[in-house]
C-alpha cells in the first residue's frame, strides 16, 4: 500500500510540473509555431506538399473533428500523445520493471488521443451519413435552380440546411475549397475532405460529380437523381438492420458490467474471499493491477465496438 501511495504522489507531482510548464510556456508556443509555419503556408489552402503520409493523415483527422485547422494543432496533438506515452512508461517501469506489459500499456495510452479522434470522427461520419437524402435532394434542386452552377448550388444549399449540421459544415468548407482552388489537385483535396466527412460510397460518387461539374462544366443532374434513387431503395433495409442491432446491443450493455460484479461474488462464494481480501489482491498486487487494466481495456474495446456497430452507416 505504501508503494501505491508513493506512486500516486509522484503522479500528482508530475502532473503539477507539466501543468505549470504548460501555463508558463504555453502562451509562447502558438506564436512560435505560427512563425515556423510561415515559410510553408500557401494562401487560402492547407498544402500537403513536403509533408509525410502521417502528417497529412493527422491534419485531415484534426480538421474533420474540429471543423477548422490551425498550424499549431498538430504540434499540440503530437506533444500530448508523446507526453502520455513517456509519463505512463516511467510510472509502469517503476511499478513492474522492464516487461512487455510496461511497454504495451504506454504505447496504447500514447495512441489514446488518436483513438479518441478516430472514434469521434466515426460518430460524426455516422450521423452525417443519415443526412444523405436531405443533402442530395437540396443540392440537386439548387443545382437546377442556379442553371447548373455547382458552386452557386453548394452555397445555396449551405444556407438552407439548418437541420443538417454535418452536411452544412461539410458543404461550407467545400465551397471555400472550390472558391480558392488553383489546380485540379487542390480541388481534389477539398473534395476528399468532403467525402471523408461521411466516409461513404454515396459521398464519393457525389464528390466525383462535383469535380466533373466544376472542372468540365458537365450537366450532372441526372447522376445526382440516380444517387438519390439508390439511397431511397436502401433506406428500408438499413432501418431493419438498425432495429435488430439495437435489441442485441441493449443486452450486451448490461452484461459487460455484470461480469465483473459476478466475479466478485464468485470469489466470495466459491473461494472464500472477503471483499477486503478481493480488492486487496486486485489493487495492491502487480498481477491484480495488470488484470484490472486488462479488464478496463477489453471493456473499452467492447463498448467502442458496440458504439460503432450499433447503428449501421447509411450507405450502399
Order of alpha helices (4+ residues) and beta strands (2+ residues): alpha-alpha-alpha-alpha-alpha-alpha-alpha-alpha-alpha-alpha-alpha-alpha-alpha
